[in-house]
Each structure stands twice: as structure tokens, then as C-alpha cells.
Amino acid sequence: MGLMAGMDTLRDAVSGLGSAGGWVRRQASGTASNLRGLVGYLSLDRLLPPSVVSTLQFFASTVPVALGLRGATSKEQFAGSTTLVLLAIVTSTLTLGLTLVAVAFFGVFWLISIARTVPAVNDAYESKMSLLPDTDWRWER
């Protein structure tokens, strides 16, 4: 009788473990599903104030113009480069000068935009840029 009672107890423990294992598995699966849904729900639009998001979108759309892409004229490239240089200068005070690299990077394109005021340079620039694929890098909300 002792051996049979021990076997019954072991069987009950194993079957209880199986149902507990199923419960743990369901909880883990549900948690993973909920986390995937949460990550899918999160976006910059939901995490940041609208004014910050629109500012980021403005600067993101300014980068291709500053690089002279999307058929930007020399005036548009100058304005875009100047905007990004000023942004980098302002943010460099917040990041202790780390974005001065961005000033140098966009400063090069600022100089290119100045050089493009010469018609021959502008024609040569536009002929070289026409060889590049026209990629739209806009951030769609």
C-alpha cells in the first residue's frame, strides 16, 4: 500500500507539473505577444511631442536638399546647408561640442552650394548628380 500511495502521489505531482508547465508556457507566450504589440505600437509620433516630431521631420527632409539631391537648386542647397550647420552649432552647445563634426560635414556641402553659384560648376554638378538614382528618403507619418 505504501508503494501504491507513493506512485499516486508522484503521478499527481507530475500531472500538476504538466498543467503548471502549460500555464507558464501560456504566460510566456502571452507576455511575448503583448511585448511585440507594445513595440509595434511605439513610434516617435507616440513617444515625442508633436512639435519635436515635426522638427525632426523638417530636419530629416532638409538633409537631402542640403546634399544637393532631389533636384535642389544652389539656393535651396545653400539654405538647407545653412540650416543644418546652424542646427549643429546650436546642438553642439548641448552635447559639449560633439556635433561640431556635423558642422564640418555640412559645411562642405555649404561650400559646394556656394560654388554652385558659378553656372559652369552648377552645370557640371547637376550632370554628375543626374547619374545618381533619385531616392525619396522622406519620413512618412
N, CA, C and O of each residue as an XYZ file, in Angstrom:
564
protein
N       0.826     -1.188      0.000
C       0.000      0.000      0.000
C       0.867      1.246      0.000
O       0.500      2.257     -0.600
N       1.978      1.187      0.647
C       2.846      2.351      0.698
C       3.415      2.695     -0.667
O       3.544      3.863     -1.033
N       3.762      1.616     -1.437
C       4.322      1.856     -2.761
C       3.276      2.440     -3.704
O       3.588      3.337     -4.486
N       2.062      1.956     -3.644
C       0.989      2.454     -4.495
C       0.636      3.896     -4.144
O       0.380      4.714     -5.028
N       0.624      4.194     -2.873
C       0.321      5.572     -2.458
C       1.417      6.514     -2.936
O       1.147      7.654     -3.313
N       2.664      6.026     -2.917
C       3.780      6.839     -3.402
C       3.687      7.089     -4.886
O       3.997      8.182     -5.359
N       3.255      6.064     -5.636
C       3.089      6.207     -7.084
C       1.969      7.184     -7.414
O       2.093      7.986     -8.340
N       0.874      7.117     -6.656
C      -0.230      8.055     -6.874
C       0.217      9.488     -6.613
O      -0.125     10.406     -7.358
N       0.976      9.660     -5.554
C       1.475     10.995     -5.214
C       2.409     11.504     -6.313
O       2.337     12.673     -6.690
N       3.266     10.656     -6.817
C       4.190     11.037     -7.883
C       3.430     11.388     -9.164
O       3.747     12.366     -9.841
N       2.409     10.562     -9.486
C       1.594     10.839    -10.667
C       0.866     12.162    -10.530
O       0.804     12.929    -11.491
N       0.316     12.448     -9.370
C      -0.359     13.725     -9.131
C       0.625     14.889     -9.261
O       0.292     15.940     -9.809
N       1.822     14.688     -8.754
C       2.823     15.752     -8.831
C       3.219     16.015    -10.281
O       3.346     17.167    -10.696
N       3.414     14.938    -11.054
C       3.803     15.085    -12.459
C       2.677     15.725    -13.261
O       2.928     16.601    -14.088
N       1.441     15.297    -13.026
C       0.329     15.891    -13.773
C       0.132     17.343    -13.364
O      -0.222     18.179    -14.195
N       0.353     17.645    -12.106
C       0.283     19.043    -11.662
C       1.381     19.881    -12.291
O       1.176     21.042    -12.644
N       2.554     19.267    -12.424
C       3.668     19.960    -13.063
C       3.353     20.222    -14.532
O       3.684     21.278    -15.071
N       2.713     19.257    -15.166
C       2.345     19.432    -16.572
C       1.376     20.581    -16.747
O       1.522     21.373    -17.678
N       0.390     20.688    -15.874
C      -0.556     21.797    -16.003
C       0.099     23.119    -15.616
O      -0.223     24.162    -16.184
N       1.024     23.079    -14.645
C       1.744     24.304    -14.284
C       2.668     24.703    -15.421
O       2.822     25.888    -15.715
N       3.295     23.696    -16.073
C       4.156     23.988    -17.213
C       3.364     24.607    -18.350
O       3.849     25.507    -19.035
N       2.152     24.126    -18.548
C       1.284     24.710    -19.575
C       0.908     26.136    -19.239
O       0.852     27.007    -20.107
N       0.647     26.359    -17.948
C       0.317     27.715    -17.506
C       1.505     28.654    -17.731
O       1.338     29.771    -18.221
N       2.706     28.189    -17.368
C       3.909     29.007    -17.563
C       4.123     29.276    -19.046
O       4.461     30.392    -19.439
N       3.925     28.249    -19.865
C       4.092     28.395    -21.307
C       3.095     29.418    -21.860
O       3.469     30.259    -22.677
N       1.831     29.356    -21.424
C       0.816     30.314    -21.875
C       1.162     31.730    -21.434
O       0.979     32.687    -22.186
N       1.668     31.855    -20.195
C       2.031     33.174    -19.698
C       3.199     33.756    -20.494
O       3.191     34.935    -20.850
N       4.195     32.927    -20.769
C       5.362     33.381    -21.542
C       4.949     33.763    -22.957
O       5.400     34.775    -23.493
N       4.092     32.950    -23.554
C       3.619     33.235    -24.906
C       2.798     34.527    -24.941
O       2.975     35.360    -25.829
N       1.904     34.681    -23.969
C       1.096     35.899    -23.908
C       1.935     37.133    -23.654
O       1.686     38.192    -24.231
N       2.945     36.999    -22.779
C       3.827     38.133    -22.497
C       4.601     38.524    -23.750
O       4.710     39.709    -24.067
N       5.138     37.537    -24.466
C       5.878     37.817    -25.694
C       4.973     38.491    -26.720
O       5.384     39.433    -27.396
N       3.742     38.005    -26.833
C       2.787     38.604    -27.777
C       2.478     40.050    -27.392
O       2.443     40.932    -28.250
N       2.256     40.285    -26.108
C       1.966     41.648    -25.662
C       3.150     42.577    -25.866
O       2.971     43.739    -26.231
N       4.367     42.075    -25.634
C       5.552     42.906    -25.852
C       5.729     43.242    -27.327
O       6.100     44.365    -27.667
N       5.465     42.268    -28.214
C       5.530     42.550    -29.654
C       4.505     43.617    -30.026
O       4.804     44.516    -30.812
N       3.307     43.524    -29.472
C       2.288     44.537    -29.740
C       2.691     45.899    -29.220
O       2.436     46.914    -29.869
N       3.321     45.935    -28.048
C       3.764     47.197    -27.468
C       4.848     47.836    -28.316
O       4.806     49.035    -28.592
N       5.820     47.029    -28.730
C       6.895     47.564    -29.563
C       6.334     48.044    -30.903
O       6.760     49.078    -31.417
N       5.390     47.307    -31.466
C       4.760     47.730    -32.715
C       3.955     49.011    -32.550
O       3.837     49.797    -33.490
N       3.408     49.222    -31.378
C       2.599     50.413    -31.114
C       3.471     51.652    -30.943
O       3.083     52.754    -31.331
N       4.644     51.462    -30.362
C       5.507     52.597    -30.090
C       6.092     53.158    -31.385
O       6.513     52.412    -32.269
N       6.108     54.461    -31.474
C       6.746     55.149    -32.590
C       7.158     56.524    -32.084
O       6.765     56.941    -30.995
N       7.950     57.218    -32.883
C       8.351     58.563    -32.467
C       7.146     59.477    -32.307
O       7.135     60.368    -31.458
N       6.127     59.243    -33.137
C       4.924     60.061    -33.044
C       4.237     59.905    -31.694
O       3.654     60.859    -31.178
N       4.304     58.708    -31.119
C       3.646     58.469    -29.835
C       4.552     58.763    -28.652
O       4.061     59.013    -27.551
N       5.881     58.739    -28.857
C       6.813     58.935    -27.757
C       7.199     60.395    -27.544
O       7.521     60.795    -26.425
N       7.168     61.190    -28.606
C       7.630     62.573    -28.529
C       6.476     63.538    -28.761
O       5.489     63.193    -29.412
N       6.603     64.740    -28.230
C       5.568     65.750    -28.500
C       5.512     66.069    -29.999
O       6.522     65.954    -30.693
N       4.342     66.466    -30.498
C       4.197     66.739    -31.934
C       5.177     67.792    -32.459
O       5.643     67.688    -33.594
N       5.487     68.783    -31.660
C       6.407     69.821    -32.138
C       7.807     69.251    -32.357
O       8.502     69.649    -33.292
N       8.218     68.326    -31.500
C       9.537     67.706    -31.655
C       9.537     66.806    -32.888
O      10.503     66.796    -33.650
N       8.466     66.056    -33.084
C       8.372     65.168    -34.239
C       8.396     65.969    -35.527
O       9.096     65.594    -36.467
N       7.649     67.064    -35.594
C       7.639     67.858    -36.824
C       8.991     68.521    -37.057
O       9.400     68.692    -38.206
N       9.694     68.900    -35.985
C      11.036     69.457    -36.142
C      11.985     68.406    -36.691
O      12.780     68.693    -37.586
N      11.906     67.187    -36.161
C      12.740     66.109    -36.671
C      12.431     65.809    -38.139
O      13.340     65.564    -38.933
N      11.153     65.828    -38.490
C      10.767     65.589    -39.874
C      11.307     66.695    -40.783
O      11.768     66.426    -41.893
N      11.247     67.938    -40.305
C      11.769     69.057    -41.092
C      13.258     68.873    -41.359
O      13.716     69.017    -42.493
N      14.008     68.556    -40.310
C      15.449     68.404    -40.496
C      15.779     67.163    -41.317
O      16.748     67.170    -42.077
N      14.996     66.105    -41.179
C      15.223     64.899    -41.988
C      14.965     65.183    -43.465
O      15.661     64.644    -44.325
N      13.985     66.015    -43.769
C      13.714     66.350    -45.169
C      14.691     67.394    -45.694
O      14.813     67.570    -46.906
N      15.389     68.088    -44.798
C      16.359     69.098    -45.209
C      17.686     68.466    -45.622
O      18.407     69.033    -46.443
N      18.017     67.301    -45.064
C      19.313     66.662    -45.355
C      19.494     66.382    -46.848
O      20.537     66.750    -47.388
N      18.540     65.752    -47.551
C      18.763     65.521    -48.988
C      18.906     66.823    -49.777
O      19.677     66.894    -50.734
N      18.168     67.839    -49.372
C      18.281     69.135    -50.051
C      19.665     69.724    -49.810
O      20.279     70.269    -50.728
N      20.158     69.615    -48.578
C      21.491     70.125    -48.258
C      22.574     69.357    -49.006
O      23.635     69.911    -49.293
N      22.323     68.104    -49.321
C      23.283     67.300    -50.080
C      23.170     67.543    -51.577
O      23.949     67.004    -52.363
N      22.188     68.361    -51.969
C      22.012     68.670    -53.382
C      21.209     67.637    -54.133
O      21.237     67.604    -55.364
N      20.485     66.784    -53.411
C      19.664     65.751    -54.042
C      18.271     66.296    -54.318
O      17.947     67.427    -53.956
N      17.455     65.474    -54.966
C      16.065     65.832    -55.305
C      15.989     67.064    -56.195
O      15.022     67.824    -56.127
N      16.994     67.261    -57.019
C      16.964     68.391    -57.948
C      17.029     69.736    -57.263
O      16.485     70.716    -57.772
N      17.687     69.803    -56.112
C      17.777     71.053    -55.361
C      18.609     72.073    -56.132
O      19.671     71.747    -56.662
N      18.123     73.296    -56.190
C      18.890     74.375    -56.806
C      20.015     74.773    -55.861
O      20.049     74.344    -54.708
N      20.918     75.582    -56.348
C      22.031     76.012    -55.493
C      21.506     76.841    -54.323
O      22.066     76.785    -53.228
N      20.440     77.610    -54.541
C      19.854     78.410    -53.446
C      19.228     77.508    -52.391
O      19.392     77.741    -51.193
N      18.505     76.472    -52.835
C      17.904     75.539    -51.888
C      18.973     74.763    -51.130
O      18.838     74.514    -49.931
N      20.040     74.380    -51.838
C      21.129     73.677    -51.174
C      21.811     74.595    -50.167
O      22.175     74.159    -49.075
N      21.984     75.851    -50.524
C      22.589     76.816    -49.602
C      21.727     76.964    -48.350
O      22.237     76.933    -47.230
N      20.425     77.125    -48.547
C      19.525     77.293    -47.403
C      19.507     76.034    -46.529
O      19.541     76.130    -45.302
N      19.454     74.851    -47.163
C      19.449     73.609    -46.400
C      20.747     73.396    -45.649
O      20.729     72.991    -44.487
N      21.868     73.660    -46.290
C      23.163     73.501    -45.632
C      23.312     74.484    -44.485
O      23.806     74.129    -43.415
N      22.887     75.709    -44.704
C      22.976     76.720    -43.649
C      22.121     76.326    -42.457
O      22.549     76.459    -41.311
N      20.915     75.841    -42.722
C      20.028     75.397    -41.649
C      20.665     74.285    -40.833
O      20.618     74.311    -39.603
N      21.258     73.309    -41.508
C      21.855     72.188    -40.794
C      23.136     72.580    -40.060
O      23.428     72.048    -38.989
N      23.895     73.507    -40.633
C      25.083     73.998    -39.929
C      24.668     74.727    -38.655
O      25.262     74.525    -37.595
N      23.647     75.575    -38.763
C      23.166     76.297    -37.570
C      22.613     75.321    -36.532
O      22.849     75.493    -35.336
N      21.885     74.307    -36.974
C      21.382     73.291    -36.045
C      22.538     72.596    -35.340
O      22.496     72.388    -34.127
N      23.565     72.239    -36.093
C      24.708     71.552    -35.494
C      25.438     72.454    -34.505
O      25.912     71.980    -33.473
N      25.534     73.746    -34.807
C      26.189     74.678    -33.874
C      25.384     74.787    -32.585
O      25.942     74.751    -31.489
N      24.070     74.918    -32.726
C      23.215     75.035    -31.535
C      23.278     73.762    -30.703
O      23.414     73.823    -29.481
N      23.179     72.606    -31.362
C      23.190     71.360    -30.600
C      24.573     71.033    -30.053
O      24.691     70.279    -29.087
N      25.618     71.586    -30.653
C      26.963     71.316    -30.128
C      27.138     71.903    -28.739
O      27.932     71.393    -27.948
N      26.409     72.968    -28.432
C      26.487     73.503    -27.075
C      25.822     72.554    -26.082
O      26.197     72.506    -24.911
N      24.831     71.802    -26.559
C      24.152     70.846    -25.688
C      24.939     69.554    -25.530
O      24.826     68.878    -24.508
N      25.732     69.210    -26.531
C      26.468     67.944    -26.499
C      27.956     68.154    -26.273
O      28.768     67.275    -26.564
N      28.300     69.300    -25.763
C      29.688     69.622    -25.436
C      30.619     69.504    -26.645
O      31.739     69.006    -26.530
N      30.152     69.957    -27.785
C      30.992     70.040    -28.967
C      31.043     68.809    -29.832
O      31.724     68.813    -30.858
N      30.342     67.746    -29.455
C      30.420     66.516    -30.252
C      29.814     66.676    -31.639
O      30.222     65.980    -32.569
N      28.857     67.571    -31.796
C      28.247     67.726    -33.115
C      29.002     68.708    -33.996
O      28.538     69.046    -35.085
N      30.152     69.167    -33.542
C      30.965     70.004    -34.424
C      31.428     69.213    -35.644
O      31.763     69.796    -36.675
N      31.447     67.909    -35.529
C      31.735     67.066    -36.689
C      30.653     67.281    -37.746
O      30.947     67.326    -38.940
N      29.415     67.413    -37.308
C      28.320     67.669    -38.244
C      28.482     69.035    -38.895
O      28.143     69.212    -40.065
N      28.996     69.995    -38.148
C      29.242     71.316    -38.727
C      30.244     71.184    -39.865
O      30.045     71.760    -40.934
N      31.308     70.437    -39.646
C      32.313     70.245    -40.687
C      31.725     69.499    -41.884
O      31.987     69.850    -43.034
N      30.923     68.459    -41.600
C      30.333     67.660    -42.677
C      29.410     68.509    -43.549
O      29.553     68.538    -44.771
N      28.463     69.199    -42.912
C      27.534     70.001    -43.692
C      28.171     71.287    -44.189
O      27.692     71.894    -45.146
N      29.244     71.698    -43.542
C      29.984     72.855    -44.030
C      30.550     72.615    -45.415
O      30.622     73.535    -46.230
N      30.955     71.371    -45.688
C      31.447     71.019    -47.021
C      30.351     71.234    -48.053
O      30.610     71.786    -49.123
N      29.142     70.812    -47.751
C      28.040     70.988    -48.697
C      27.612     72.447    -48.786
O      27.084     72.884    -49.808
N      27.836     73.183    -47.735
C      27.591     74.627    -47.777
C      28.564     75.259    -48.771
O      28.172     76.113    -49.566
N      29.820     74.845    -48.728
C      30.809     75.360    -49.678
C      30.469     74.940    -51.107
O      30.651     75.715    -52.046
N      29.976     73.713    -51.269
C      29.556     73.263    -52.602
C      28.416     74.128    -53.112
O      28.379     74.487    -54.289
N      27.479     74.465    -52.219
C      26.353     75.302    -52.661
C      26.827     76.687    -53.077
O      26.271     77.281    -54.000
N      27.853     77.206    -52.402
C      28.429     78.498    -52.807
C      29.080     78.349    -54.183
O      28.918     79.205    -55.052
N      29.823     77.243    -54.371
C      30.489     77.019    -55.660
C      29.468     76.855    -56.783
O      29.751     77.198    -57.931
N      28.299     76.339    -56.467
C      27.272     76.125    -57.491
C      26.670     77.420    -58.001
O      25.898     77.406    -58.959
N      27.005     78.527    -57.385
C      26.521     79.809    -57.924
C      27.219     80.140    -59.239
O      26.726     80.960    -60.013
N      28.354     79.511    -59.494
C      29.033     79.652    -60.789
C      28.319     78.721    -61.769
O      28.269     77.513    -61.538
N      27.764     79.262    -62.862
C      26.962     78.432    -63.775
C      27.687     77.188    -64.295
O      27.070     76.129    -64.402
N      28.957     77.288    -64.615
C      29.686     76.114    -65.139
C      29.797     75.032    -64.068
O      29.647     73.847    -64.366
N      30.057     75.431    -62.830
C      30.140     74.467    -61.734
C      28.772     73.838    -61.499
O      28.668     72.633    -61.271
N      27.719     74.663    -61.555
C      26.363     74.160    -61.349
C      25.993     73.160    -62.442
O      25.397     72.125    -62.144
N      26.334     73.445    -63.702
C      26.029     72.518    -64.789
C      26.766     71.194    -64.600
O      26.190     70.121    -64.784
N      28.039     71.278    -64.232
C      28.815     70.058    -64.007
C      28.249     69.273    -62.829
O      28.162     68.046    -62.881
N      27.869     69.971    -61.779
C      27.315     69.322    -60.584
C      26.005     68.616    -60.932
O      25.798     67.459    -60.566
N      25.134     69.316    -61.633
C      23.839     68.722    -61.972
C      23.999     67.530    -62.905
O      23.241     66.565    -62.804
N      24.984     67.579    -63.826
C      25.182     66.436    -64.719
C      25.689     65.222    -63.936
O      25.303     64.091    -64.232
N      26.546     65.449    -62.941
C      27.031     64.334    -62.112
C      25.923     63.813    -61.202
O      25.817     62.604    -60.996
N      25.104     64.698    -60.660
C      24.024     64.278    -59.761
C      22.931     63.532    -60.514
O      22.235     62.700    -59.932
N      22.774     63.820    -61.803
C      21.741     63.126    -62.568
C      22.085     61.653    -62.752
O      21.211     60.852    -63.083
N      23.347     61.286    -62.541
C      23.745     59.883    -62.644
C      23.312     59.067    -61.430
O      23.211     57.843    -61.511
N      23.055     59.738    -60.305
C      22.636     59.050    -59.090
C      21.155     58.706    -59.155
O      20.376     59.446    -59.755
N      20.758     57.598    -58.549
C      19.319     57.279    -58.519
C      18.577     58.289    -57.653
O      19.088     58.737    -56.627
N      17.375     58.637    -58.076
C      16.562     59.595    -57.326
C      15.778     58.841    -56.261
O      14.713     58.286    -56.533
N      16.318     58.827    -55.045
C      15.719     58.093    -53.939
C      14.974     59.066    -53.051
O      15.480     60.135    -52.712
N      13.774     58.684    -52.681
C      12.983     59.527    -51.788
C      13.167     59.021    -50.365
O      12.734     57.918    -50.032
N      13.814     59.832    -49.521
C      14.132     59.433    -48.152
C      13.206     60.084    -47.145
O      13.580     60.252    -45.984
N      12.024     60.448    -47.557
C      11.121     61.138    -46.636
C      10.606     60.200    -45.580
O      10.453     58.996    -45.783
N      10.344     60.805    -44.443
C       9.795     60.065    -43.316
C       8.292     60.289    -43.339
O       7.824     61.393    -43.061
N       7.540     59.263    -43.662
C       6.089     59.372    -43.745
C       5.489     59.049    -42.391
O       5.864     58.061    -41.760
N       4.573     59.866    -41.950
C       3.907     59.633    -40.669
C       2.799     58.649    -40.824
O       2.121     58.325    -39.850
